[in-house]
């Protein structure tokens, strides 16, 4: 099973890498003013207090901007929205991130997409036994629903003329079992839960098998799509990923968006 998951993630990552290269720079489909049309409400959120190992990464990459310059925003899909002329219930999805313009970084905290949340049962705190799929699923999620669309719109609004300076995307702690498995395999560990890899961890670019596989995970794909969404301001970039852990067995990714 682990081989199949890693191979599938690699194939997806290969496709995402090609999409980044082939994407034509054009204005993003959605902007700040479109958030409300899809039922998103964006509010200030408490200061982000990252785990110690993440702080090390932030300090190393962002320097003096690591502290005190985050704009913390909590985007909640908390209002009904129109889909094909029909009023649909809110999904409860959330994208909770810190945006640091001087540090050229987006730091992810808690992020649950509409696609995930419509199939989540809050009573049992598990996924629905009979999840929505296909057209039924599509009908229940707003037009503006991808992490890349929502987070880019917020970053672009906050950063303004500096939106193209984005350089770092921090993801973690990562709890998804498939992404954790891919991180372990990329780092050369086959047994789950035993990876010990402090910052700066293992570093891979997208020319490698180990680099493409993380890009194909849910966490990596969101970064790839953000690069294609914002390409008209970011220009040509190539992602390089740091994979690392902390003493509490929490897993992290940091994507460095290098110039081509």
Secondary structure as UniProt FT lines:
FT   HELIX           2..22
FT   HELIX           32..34
FT   HELIX           36..38
FT   STRAND          40..44
FT   HELIX           52..62
FT   HELIX           63..66
FT   STRAND          71..77
FT   STRAND          81..83
FT   TURN            84..85
FT   STRAND          86..88
FT   STRAND          94..100
FT   TURN            101..104
FT   STRAND          105..112
FT   HELIX           114..117
FT   TURN            118..119
FT   STRAND          120..121
FT   TURN            122..125
FT   STRAND          126..127
FT   TURN            129..130
FT   HELIX           134..139
FT   HELIX           147..159
FT   HELIX           160..165
FT   STRAND          168..174
FT   HELIX           177..186
FT   TURN            187..188
FT   TURN            192..193
FT   TURN            199..200
FT   STRAND          202..205
FT   TURN            206..207
FT   HELIX           209..215
FT   HELIX           218..229
FT   HELIX           231..234
FT   STRAND          237..245
FT   TURN            247..248
FT   STRAND          251..259
//
